[in-house]
Amino acid sequence: MSERIFLSAPHMGGNELKYIEKVFQSNYIAPLGEYVNKFEQSICEYTGAKNALALNSGTSALHLALRVLGVGEGDDVLASTFTFIGSINAILYQNANPVFIDSDEESWNLSPILLNKYLVSCEKKPKALIVTHLYGQSAEIQKIADICKFHGVYLIEDAAESLGAMYDGKHTGTFGDFGVYSFNGNKILTTSGGGMLVSENKEWIDKARFYSTQAKEPYVHYEHKEYGYNYRMSNVLAAIGVAQMEVIEERVAKKREIFSWYREFLEDTEGISFMPELPNSRGNRWLTALTFENKNPQTVMQALELINVESRPLWKPMHMQPLFAGAKNFLDGTSEKLFDKGLCLASSTTMSKEDVVKICKAIQSV
């Protein structure tokens, strides 16, 4: 059997081992160190964020954002229903209540129209919104930011999948009160596991940093007035991140090229629609996502498995998950329809055009 083609495999840039070796030579392999600072700086320089905090996961970053903003027990937090559960778990960590907002067809991301309708009509004002930039494609983030500002709702951007994506020339993750990036194993850049919290507000990032290191007060001994977490990134993983950031634009370009190959070979196949890209945006096309009108996505997945190619259904909306039975939501059916008909195709940046052709032929054979 041919070598397996993964959904989004890690792809090293070349300097990872060199920087890891420097970390080992310094013997500073624990959390914090020179490369943690360098990684934070590289994210700020690339995205235009003013302040950054390197953490052990994107979920940790979301959790700290909610904690710093004062979200607590009984508060309502709005969220994209069409997302990965990591976006929502942080709400549960704070004993708050998720309220799910449906997607729009123009971006597959959270609908600003539904968001505004909910905020105008709701009896209890939400404390914050976590909006996901799905599969590396920007939501209508400026409209969403304006709506949140008008209604006095904090905005947290879950840009875990969208590092390198932009809206109107500005990076996703930099429109809200906080932005979050992920460096999990299958993201466009990976440190094996890790995340980054960014904000314009230095005091908030400083507070998040305090919480992320066990909330230790500035004494020689260990003094604690508040509880915290062990959420910081190690110097070893940060060294990988610094090397990965050196090739971020190459990775975005390759992801977008892979998408263009899929579109080239499938655009004449009846009943296929690709995840749209807003006219004034640049997505990173982390995963090529599409829907089928005339094919069963599960059958397509089986056909791809026969040629040793990984694929995955679109996210099952959070309001459909048993965990959130009874949660408040504001829906119009868009995300359920996408989940029913959609699929994510292999999009590893090591793929060739021949790989894409093989995958497309398998899809067309169903």
RAHU-V839179 format. One record per pair of residues at least 6 apart in sequence whose C-alpha atoms are under 7 Angstrom apart, sorted by the first residue. I is the first residue (numbers start at 1). J is the second residue. D is the distance in Angstrom with one decimal. If there is no record, write none. Layout:
i=I j=J d=D
i=I j=J d=D
//
This chain:
i=2 j=308 d=6.9
i=4 j=308 d=5.0
i=4 j=309 d=5.7
i=5 j=308 d=6.6
i=5 j=309 d=4.8
i=5 j=310 d=6.1
i=5 j=346 d=6.8
i=6 j=309 d=6.3
i=6 j=310 d=5.1
i=6 j=346 d=5.9
i=6 j=348 d=6.5
i=7 j=310 d=5.4
i=7 j=311 d=5.9
i=7 j=345 d=6.5
i=7 j=346 d=3.9
i=7 j=347 d=5.5
i=7 j=348 d=6.0
i=8 j=186 d=5.1
i=8 j=187 d=6.9
i=8 j=346 d=6.4
i=8 j=347 d=5.4
i=8 j=348 d=4.1
i=9 j=186 d=5.6
i=9 j=348 d=5.3
i=10 j=185 d=6.1
i=10 j=186 d=6.0
i=10 j=190 d=6.5
i=11 j=349 d=6.9
i=12 j=244 d=6.8
i=13 j=243 d=6.4
i=13 j=244 d=5.7
i=13 j=247 d=6.1
i=15 j=243 d=5.3
i=16 j=239 d=6.6
i=16 j=240 d=4.9
i=16 j=243 d=5.2
i=19 j=239 d=5.5
i=20 j=236 d=5.9
i=20 j=239 d=5.7
i=20 j=240 d=6.9
i=23 j=29 d=6.2
i=23 j=235 d=7.0
i=23 j=236 d=6.4
i=28 j=235 d=6.9
i=29 j=234 d=6.5
i=29 j=235 d=5.3
i=29 j=236 d=5.6
i=30 j=234 d=5.3
i=30 j=235 d=6.0
i=31 j=232 d=6.0
i=31 j=233 d=5.4
i=31 j=234 d=3.7
i=31 j=235 d=5.6
i=32 j=233 d=6.6
i=32 j=234 d=5.7
i=32 j=235 d=5.4
i=33 j=235 d=5.4
i=35 j=235 d=5.6
i=35 j=238 d=5.4
i=35 j=239 d=5.2
i=36 j=54 d=6.6
i=36 j=235 d=5.5
i=36 j=238 d=5.0
i=38 j=242 d=6.7
i=39 j=238 d=5.9
i=39 j=241 d=6.2
i=39 j=242 d=5.1
i=40 j=52 d=5.4
i=40 j=53 d=6.2
i=40 j=54 d=6.1
i=42 j=245 d=7.0
i=44 j=50 d=6.0
i=44 j=51 d=6.5
i=44 j=52 d=6.5
i=47 j=171 d=5.6
i=49 j=174 d=6.0
i=49 j=198 d=6.2
i=49 j=199 d=6.3
i=49 j=200 d=6.5
i=50 j=199 d=6.3
i=50 j=200 d=5.1
i=51 j=198 d=5.5
i=51 j=199 d=5.5
i=51 j=200 d=6.1
i=51 j=202 d=6.1
i=51 j=205 d=6.8
i=52 j=196 d=6.6
i=52 j=197 d=5.6
i=52 j=198 d=4.4
i=52 j=199 d=6.7
i=53 j=196 d=5.5
i=53 j=197 d=5.1
i=53 j=198 d=6.4
i=53 j=205 d=6.8
i=53 j=209 d=6.8
i=54 j=195 d=6.1
i=54 j=196 d=4.6
i=54 j=197 d=6.7
i=54 j=232 d=6.3
i=54 j=233 d=5.6
i=55 j=61 d=6.7
i=55 j=194 d=5.8
i=55 j=195 d=5.0
i=55 j=196 d=5.6
i=55 j=231 d=5.5
i=55 j=232 d=4.3
i=55 j=233 d=4.5
i=56 j=193 d=6.4
i=56 j=194 d=4.2
i=56 j=195 d=5.6
i=56 j=231 d=5.4
i=56 j=232 d=5.5
i=56 j=233 d=4.7
i=57 j=182 d=6.4
i=57 j=193 d=6.1
i=57 j=194 d=4.0
i=57 j=195 d=4.1
i=58 j=160 d=6.5
i=58 j=180 d=6.2
i=58 j=181 d=5.9
i=58 j=182 d=4.7
i=58 j=194 d=6.4
i=58 j=195 d=4.2
i=58 j=196 d=6.4
i=59 j=86 d=5.7
i=59 j=87 d=6.7
i=59 j=90 d=6.4
i=60 j=231 d=6.4
i=61 j=180 d=6.2
i=61 j=195 d=6.5
i=61 j=196 d=6.3
i=61 j=197 d=5.3
i=62 j=90 d=6.0
i=62 j=180 d=6.6
i=63 j=90 d=4.7
i=64 j=208 d=5.7
i=65 j=178 d=6.6
i=68 j=204 d=6.4
i=68 j=207 d=6.7
i=68 j=208 d=6.3
i=71 j=94 d=6.8
i=71 j=127 d=6.6
i=72 j=94 d=5.3
i=72 j=95 d=6.2
i=72 j=96 d=5.7
i=73 j=94 d=6.1
i=73 j=95 d=4.5
i=73 j=96 d=4.9
i=74 j=95 d=6.5
i=74 j=96 d=5.0
i=74 j=97 d=6.2
i=75 j=96 d=4.9
i=75 j=97 d=6.0
i=75 j=126 d=6.7
i=75 j=127 d=6.3
i=76 j=96 d=6.0
i=76 j=97 d=4.7
i=76 j=98 d=6.0
i=76 j=99 d=6.6
i=76 j=126 d=4.6
i=76 j=127 d=5.9
i=77 j=96 d=6.8
i=77 j=97 d=6.0
i=77 j=98 d=5.0
i=77 j=99 d=5.9
i=77 j=126 d=5.4
i=77 j=127 d=5.8
i=77 j=128 d=5.0
i=77 j=129 d=5.6
i=78 j=98 d=5.8
i=78 j=99 d=4.6
i=78 j=100 d=5.9
i=78 j=101 d=6.9
i=78 j=126 d=6.6
i=78 j=128 d=6.2
i=78 j=129 d=4.4
i=78 j=130 d=6.2
i=79 j=98 d=6.6
i=79 j=99 d=6.1
i=79 j=100 d=5.1
i=79 j=101 d=6.1
i=79 j=129 d=5.5
i=79 j=130 d=4.7
i=79 j=131 d=5.7
i=80 j=100 d=5.7
i=80 j=101 d=5.3
i=80 j=102 d=6.4
i=80 j=110 d=5.4
i=80 j=130 d=6.8
i=80 j=131 d=5.5
i=80 j=132 d=6.1
i=81 j=100 d=4.9
i=81 j=101 d=5.6
i=81 j=102 d=5.7
i=81 j=317 d=5.1
i=81 j=318 d=4.9
i=81 j=319 d=6.1
i=82 j=102 d=7.0
i=82 j=103 d=6.9
i=82 j=315 d=6.3
i=82 j=316 d=6.9
i=82 j=317 d=4.6
i=82 j=318 d=6.4
i=82 j=335 d=5.9
i=83 j=132 d=6.6
i=83 j=134 d=6.8
i=83 j=315 d=5.9
i=83 j=317 d=6.4
i=83 j=318 d=7.0
i=84 j=315 d=6.3
i=87 j=158 d=6.9
i=91 j=97 d=6.8
i=91 j=98 d=6.5
i=98 j=327 d=6.8
i=99 j=327 d=6.5
i=99 j=328 d=4.9
i=99 j=329 d=5.2
i=100 j=319 d=6.5
i=100 j=328 d=6.5
i=100 j=329 d=4.4
i=100 j=330 d=6.2
i=101 j=110 d=6.4
i=101 j=114 d=6.9
i=101 j=115 d=6.6
i=101 j=329 d=5.9
i=101 j=330 d=5.0
i=101 j=331 d=6.1
i=102 j=110 d=5.7
i=102 j=111 d=6.2
i=102 j=330 d=6.4
i=102 j=331 d=4.9
i=102 j=332 d=6.5
i=102 j=334 d=6.7
i=102 j=335 d=6.3
i=103 j=109 d=4.8
i=103 j=110 d=4.2
i=103 j=111 d=4.8
i=103 j=334 d=5.9
i=103 j=335 d=5.8
i=104 j=110 d=6.2
i=104 j=111 d=4.7
i=104 j=334 d=6.6
i=105 j=334 d=6.9
i=106 j=276 d=6.4
i=107 j=139 d=6.1
i=107 j=276 d=5.6
i=107 j=277 d=6.3
i=107 j=278 d=6.3
i=109 j=132 d=7.0
i=109 j=133 d=6.5
i=109 j=134 d=6.2
i=109 j=139 d=5.2
i=110 j=131 d=6.7
i=110 j=139 d=6.6
i=112 j=143 d=6.5
i=112 j=144 d=5.5
i=116 j=147 d=6.5
i=118 j=330 d=6.8
i=126 j=153 d=6.6
i=127 j=153 d=5.6
i=127 j=154 d=6.4
i=128 j=153 d=5.0
i=128 j=154 d=4.3
i=128 j=155 d=5.8
i=129 j=153 d=6.8
i=129 j=154 d=6.2
i=129 j=155 d=5.1
i=129 j=156 d=6.0
i=130 j=155 d=6.3
i=130 j=156 d=4.8
i=130 j=157 d=5.8
i=130 j=158 d=6.3
i=131 j=156 d=6.5
i=131 j=157 d=5.2
i=131 j=158 d=5.7
i=132 j=157 d=6.2
i=132 j=158 d=4.6
i=132 j=159 d=6.2
i=133 j=139 d=5.5
i=133 j=158 d=6.3
i=133 j=159 d=5.5
i=133 j=161 d=6.8
i=133 j=162 d=6.1
i=134 j=161 d=6.6
i=135 j=161 d=5.7
i=135 j=162 d=6.8
i=135 j=285 d=6.5
i=135 j=286 d=5.6
i=135 j=287 d=5.6
i=136 j=161 d=4.9
i=136 j=162 d=3.8
i=136 j=165 d=6.4
i=136 j=283 d=5.5
i=136 j=284 d=5.1
i=136 j=285 d=5.3
i=136 j=286 d=5.1
i=137 j=162 d=6.4
i=137 j=165 d=6.6
i=137 j=277 d=6.5
i=137 j=283 d=4.4
i=137 j=284 d=6.5
i=137 j=285 d=6.5
i=138 j=165 d=6.6
i=138 j=166 d=6.7
i=138 j=167 d=6.4
i=138 j=172 d=6.7
i=138 j=281 d=6.7
i=138 j=283 d=6.1
i=145 j=155 d=6.8
i=145 j=175 d=6.8
i=145 j=176 d=6.5
i=148 j=154 d=6.5
i=148 j=155 d=6.5
i=154 j=177 d=6.4
i=155 j=176 d=4.9
i=155 j=177 d=5.4
i=155 j=178 d=6.8
i=156 j=176 d=5.5
i=156 j=177 d=5.9
i=156 j=178 d=4.8
i=156 j=179 d=5.7
i=157 j=173 d=5.3
i=157 j=176 d=6.0
i=157 j=178 d=6.3
i=157 j=179 d=4.6
i=157 j=180 d=6.1
i=158 j=179 d=6.2
i=158 j=180 d=5.2
i=158 j=181 d=7.0
i=159 j=172 d=6.3
i=159 j=173 d=5.5
i=159 j=179 d=6.5
i=159 j=180 d=5.3
i=159 j=181 d=5.2
i=160 j=180 d=5.9
i=160 j=181 d=4.0
i=160 j=182 d=4.3
i=161 j=182 d=6.8
i=161 j=187 d=6.5
i=161 j=286 d=6.7
i=162 j=172 d=6.9
i=162 j=284 d=6.2
i=163 j=181 d=6.5
i=164 j=171 d=6.7
i=164 j=252 d=6.6
i=164 j=284 d=5.8
i=165 j=171 d=5.9
i=165 j=172 d=5.9
i=165 j=282 d=5.4
i=165 j=283 d=4.5
i=165 j=284 d=5.0
i=166 j=172 d=5.3
i=166 j=281 d=5.5
i=166 j=282 d=5.0
i=166 j=283 d=6.4
i=167 j=280 d=6.1
i=167 j=281 d=4.2
i=167 j=282 d=6.4
i=168 j=280 d=5.2
i=168 j=281 d=5.7
i=173 j=179 d=4.1
i=173 j=180 d=6.2
i=177 j=199 d=6.1
i=178 j=197 d=6.9
i=178 j=198 d=5.7
i=178 j=199 d=4.8
i=179 j=197 d=5.8
i=179 j=198 d=5.1
i=179 j=199 d=6.4
i=180 j=196 d=5.7
i=180 j=197 d=4.8
i=180 j=198 d=6.4
i=181 j=195 d=5.5
i=181 j=196 d=5.1
i=181 j=197 d=6.7
i=182 j=194 d=6.0
i=182 j=195 d=4.3
i=182 j=196 d=6.5
i=183 j=189 d=5.8
i=183 j=190 d=4.3
i=183 j=191 d=5.5
i=183 j=192 d=6.7
i=183 j=193 d=5.6
i=183 j=194 d=4.9
i=183 j=195 d=5.6
i=184 j=190 d=5.4
i=184 j=191 d=6.6
i=184 j=192 d=5.4
i=184 j=193 d=4.3
i=184 j=194 d=5.9
i=185 j=191 d=7.0
i=185 j=192 d=4.6
i=185 j=193 d=6.1
i=188 j=251 d=6.7
i=188 j=286 d=6.0
i=189 j=244 d=6.0
i=190 j=241 d=6.8
i=191 j=237 d=5.3
i=191 j=238 d=6.9
i=191 j=240 d=5.5
i=191 j=241 d=5.4
i=194 j=233 d=6.6
i=199 j=205 d=6.7
i=210 j=216 d=7.0
i=211 j=228 d=4.4
i=211 j=229 d=5.9
i=212 j=228 d=6.1
i=212 j=229 d=5.0
i=212 j=230 d=5.6
i=212 j=231 d=4.8
i=212 j=232 d=5.9
i=213 j=228 d=6.6
i=213 j=229 d=5.9
i=213 j=230 d=5.4
i=213 j=231 d=6.6
i=213 j=232 d=6.6
i=214 j=227 d=6.5
i=214 j=228 d=4.0
i=214 j=229 d=4.7
i=214 j=230 d=5.8
i=215 j=224 d=6.4
i=215 j=226 d=6.1
i=215 j=227 d=5.8
i=215 j=228 d=4.6
i=216 j=222 d=6.2
i=216 j=223 d=5.9
i=216 j=224 d=5.5
i=217 j=223 d=5.3
i=217 j=224 d=5.8
i=251 j=349 d=6.6
i=252 j=284 d=5.2
i=254 j=349 d=5.9
i=255 j=284 d=6.5
i=255 j=285 d=5.5
i=255 j=286 d=6.2
i=255 j=347 d=6.7
i=255 j=349 d=6.1
i=256 j=284 d=6.4
i=256 j=285 d=5.6
i=258 j=347 d=6.6
i=259 j=285 d=6.8
i=259 j=288 d=5.7
i=261 j=353 d=6.8
i=261 j=356 d=6.8
i=262 j=356 d=6.5
i=265 j=360 d=6.6
i=266 j=360 d=6.6
i=271 j=292 d=5.5
i=271 j=293 d=4.6
i=271 j=294 d=5.6
i=272 j=290 d=6.8
i=272 j=291 d=5.7
i=272 j=292 d=4.9
i=272 j=293 d=6.5
i=273 j=290 d=5.5
i=273 j=291 d=5.3
i=273 j=292 d=6.7
i=274 j=289 d=6.0
i=274 j=290 d=4.1
i=274 j=291 d=6.4
i=275 j=289 d=5.5
i=275 j=290 d=5.5
i=277 j=283 d=6.7
i=287 j=344 d=6.2
i=287 j=345 d=6.6
i=287 j=347 d=5.5
i=288 j=344 d=5.8
i=288 j=345 d=5.5
i=288 j=347 d=6.3
i=289 j=343 d=5.8
i=289 j=344 d=4.4
i=289 j=345 d=6.2
i=290 j=342 d=5.5
i=290 j=343 d=5.7
i=290 j=344 d=6.6
i=291 j=338 d=6.8
i=291 j=341 d=5.1
i=291 j=342 d=4.1
i=291 j=343 d=6.3
i=292 j=341 d=5.4
i=292 j=342 d=6.4
i=293 j=341 d=6.9
i=297 j=341 d=6.3
i=297 j=342 d=6.4
i=297 j=343 d=6.2
i=300 j=363 d=5.9
i=300 j=366 d=6.4
i=301 j=311 d=6.1
i=303 j=362 d=6.2
i=304 j=310 d=6.8
i=304 j=359 d=6.9
i=304 j=362 d=6.4
i=310 j=346 d=6.1
i=311 j=344 d=5.7
i=311 j=345 d=5.0
i=311 j=346 d=5.8
i=312 j=343 d=5.8
i=312 j=344 d=5.1
i=312 j=345 d=6.9
i=313 j=342 d=6.2
i=313 j=343 d=4.5
i=313 j=344 d=5.9
i=314 j=339 d=5.4
i=314 j=342 d=5.5
i=314 j=343 d=5.2
i=314 j=344 d=6.1
i=315 j=339 d=6.4
i=316 j=339 d=5.8
i=317 j=335 d=6.4
i=317 j=336 d=6.7
i=318 j=324 d=6.9
//
